[in-house]
Amino acid sequence: MKILVVDDVGYTCHFHTRLIEQFGYSACSANSGYEALNMLKNDNDISIVITDLMMRGMDGVDLFMESQNLERFTDEGTQDPPQFILMTALRMQKNSKDKDILRLKLAEELGISKIMFKPLDQEELKQTLHEMAMGVPQISSADKAVDLYTPTQSVKDAVKGIIDSRNPGAAEQFMECLSQEVASLKEFLTALETVES
């Protein structure tokens, strides 16, 4: 798995690339959206893109949209588009008509995996990359690729929604549903251990 850092400010790009390598990941960088898109076309190991929102030429939102249309292949078949983290110094404001704020709102609507505000919180970035990496299939000949990030994020969003709504009935129902699914996973693992032994 490789992480691509995209920023047209050289120092920022270099800093974040080195930081990601310190976290233990393989990293590469691009100084423009166009360069990043070309790298995505030619390097199927790139699974996560961390890009600045505002860049000359192709901005982070344009890069995200273009990347969704790329045809990427591995020995196992077609490959999903990379996950995206969008970096920005902007702050969301209600009813703002500012062009850059509207781009940020569009990024949310398009479903970019994560929006992080500069200066990036290094612990939050490390945790986010860890969670995203869990969803990147570590393919072996015996394993099928499974997207773990999307359902995990959905569960987190559901839990947050329940807590924010302060609805104990929904919390109990959700806990019951989770317990049933955990029981199913335990049965699967038990059956697997029986077969392997």
VENZI-V763830 format. One record per residue. N is the residue number from 1. RES is the residue in three letters. OMEGA is omega as a letter, one per 30 degrees, with the letter a starting at -180 (none if undefined). D_CENTER is the distance of its C-alpha to the mean C-alpha in whole Angstrom. Layout:
# VENZI-V763830
{{N,RES,OMEGA,D_CENTER} {N,RES,OMEGA,D_CENTER}}
This chain:
# VENZI-V763830
{{1,MET,a,13} {2,LYS,l,13} {3,ILE,l,10} {4,LEU,l,12} {5,VAL,a,13} {6,VAL,l,15} {7,ASP,a,17} {8,ASP,l,21} {9,VAL,a,22} {10,GLY,a,23} {11,TYR,a,23} {12,THR,l,20} {13,CYS,a,18} {14,HIS,a,20} {15,PHE,a,20} {16,HIS,l,16} {17,THR,l,16} {18,ARG,a,19} {19,LEU,a,17} {20,ILE,l,14} {21,GLU,l,17} {22,GLN,l,19} {23,PHE,l,16} {24,GLY,a,17} {25,TYR,l,14} {26,SER,a,16} {27,ALA,l,15} {28,CYS,a,16} {29,SER,l,17} {30,ALA,a,18} {31,ASN,l,20} {32,SER,l,20} {33,GLY,a,18} {34,TYR,l,20} {35,GLU,l,20} {36,ALA,a,16} {37,LEU,l,17} {38,ASN,l,20} {39,MET,l,18} {40,LEU,l,15} {41,LYS,a,18} {42,ASN,a,20} {43,ASP,a,18} {44,ASN,l,16} {45,ASP,a,15} {46,ILE,a,12} {47,SER,a,9} {48,ILE,l,6} {49,VAL,l,8} {50,ILE,a,9} {51,THR,l,11} {52,ASP,l,14} {53,LEU,a,15} {54,MET,l,19} {55,MET,l,20} {56,ARG,l,23} {57,GLY,l,23} {58,MET,a,20} {59,ASP,a,18} {60,GLY,l,14} {61,VAL,l,14} {62,ASP,l,16} {63,LEU,l,14} {64,PHE,a,12} {65,MET,l,14} {66,GLU,a,16} {67,SER,a,13} {68,GLN,a,13} {69,ASN,a,17} {70,LEU,l,17} {71,GLU,a,19} {72,ARG,a,17} {73,PHE,l,19} {74,THR,l,20} {75,ASP,a,23} {76,GLU,l,21} {77,GLY,a,21} {78,THR,a,19} {79,GLN,l,15} {80,ASP,l,12} {81,PRO,l,10} {82,PRO,l,8} {83,GLN,a,4} {84,PHE,l,5} {85,ILE,a,6} {86,LEU,l,9} {87,MET,l,12} {88,THR,l,16} {89,ALA,l,19} {90,LEU,l,20} {91,ARG,a,20} {92,MET,l,20} {93,GLN,a,24} {94,LYS,l,25} {95,ASN,l,27} {96,SER,l,26} {97,LYS,l,27} {98,ASP,a,26} {99,LYS,a,25} {100,ASP,l,22} {101,ILE,l,21} {102,LEU,l,21} {103,ARG,l,19} {104,LEU,l,16} {105,LYS,l,17} {106,LEU,l,17} {107,ALA,l,13} {108,GLU,a,13} {109,GLU,a,15} {110,LEU,l,13} {111,GLY,l,10} {112,ILE,a,7} {113,SER,a,4} {114,LYS,l,6} {115,ILE,a,9} {116,MET,a,11} {117,PHE,l,15} {118,LYS,f,17} {119,PRO,a,18} {120,LEU,l,15} {121,ASP,a,16} {122,GLN,l,16} {123,GLU,l,16} {124,GLU,l,13} {125,LEU,l,11} {126,LYS,a,12} {127,GLN,l,11} {128,THR,l,8} {129,LEU,l,7} {130,HIS,a,10} {131,GLU,l,8} {132,MET,a,5} {133,ALA,l,8} {134,MET,a,10} {135,GLY,l,9} {136,VAL,a,9} {137,PRO,l,13} {138,GLN,a,16} {139,ILE,l,18} {140,SER,a,22} {141,SER,a,25} {142,ALA,a,25} {143,ASP,l,22} {144,LYS,l,20} {145,ALA,l,16} {146,VAL,l,15} {147,ASP,l,11} {148,LEU,a,11} {149,TYR,a,8} {150,THR,l,9} {151,PRO,l,12} {152,THR,l,12} {153,GLN,l,10} {154,SER,l,13} {155,VAL,l,15} {156,LYS,a,14} {157,ASP,l,14} {158,ALA,l,18} {159,VAL,l,19} {160,LYS,l,18} {161,GLY,l,20} {162,ILE,a,23} {163,ILE,l,24} {164,ASP,a,24} {165,SER,a,26} {166,ARG,a,28} {167,ASN,a,29} {168,PRO,l,30} {169,GLY,l,31} {170,ALA,l,28} {171,ALA,l,27} {172,GLU,l,29} {173,GLN,a,28} {174,PHE,l,25} {175,MET,l,26} {176,GLU,l,28} {177,CYS,l,26} {178,LEU,a,23} {179,SER,l,27} {180,GLN,a,27} {181,GLU,l,24} {182,VAL,l,24} {183,ALA,l,28} {184,SER,l,27} {185,LEU,l,25} {186,LYS,l,27} {187,GLU,l,30} {188,PHE,a,28} {189,LEU,l,27} {190,THR,l,31} {191,ALA,l,32} {192,LEU,l,30} {193,GLU,l,32} {194,THR,l,35} {195,VAL,a,35} {196,GLU,l,34} {197,SER,none,37}}
